[in-house]
Amino acid sequence: MDGVYEKKRPYIKMIIMGAISASLYTFLLLKGDFVVQICAKGGVYAFFPIATAFVFSYVHGGFTSSFWSVLGVDAKKTKGVK
């Protein structure tokens, strides 16, 4: 099947993003008091929870996308309208 069904699967990306995601969650759980102190300061520190949410979302989303691609679950390809 000369490449018709063969796709390059993102194993390395999945492993790296999974490790980063696990590290972020571990840090958040172990250093929860520190994170709460930073978030409670107010002022410019009000952006910290927003930035944290974006970082977690990006990393976890990248891992999840790669995970499903490795399993072979991809979005359905549609043809363009003529």
N, C-alpha and C positions, 0 to 999 in steps of 0.2 A: 504494500500500500504506500507507495512512494510519497510520503509526506501528506497525503490527503487528510488523514486523521491524526497525524502526528503533530503535536504542538510542543513547543519548549515550555516545560513546566517550571514555575518560579520557586524551586526548592530553596535556594540560597536566600532569596528575599523573604520567604516565609520563615525560615529559621532566624534570620537577623531581626525581622520585625517582631517575631514572637518573643525573642530574648529581650528586646528593648521593652516590649509591652509588659512582660513578666517583671522586669526590673522596676519599671515605673510603678506598677501596682504594689510590689513588695516595699519599695521606698515609701509609698503613700501609707501603707498599713503600719509599717514600723515607725515612721516619723510623723504620724498623724497630729501629734501635739504641736510640733514645729509648724506644720502646714496651717493649722488652725490659728496659731499666733500670728503668722504672716498675714493671713486673710483678715484677721480682726483689727489690724492696724488702721485700715481706712486710707483715705487719700489716694496717692498713686498706687498703693498696694491693692486697691480695689480691682486692678487689672489682673492681678495674680490668679484668682480663681478662673477668670475668663481664659487667660492664656493656658492655664493648666488643662482646662476642658478641651481646648483646641488641640493641644499636644497629645493628650490621651486619645482623642477622637481620630486624629491623623494616624498615629502609630497603630492603634487597634484596628482601624479600618484597613490600613495597608496589610496587616497580618491576616485579617479575615478574608480580604480579596485574594491574597496569595494562597491561603488555605483552600478556598473553594476551587481555585484554578488548578491546584495540585490534585485535588480529588476529581477534576474533570467537569465540574459544574460551572458552566459559563452562560452568559446572557444569550438569548436567542438572537441570531443575526437576521435583520430584516432587509429587504431590498428597498432601494430608494424609489420614490414615486416619480414616474416619467411624465 
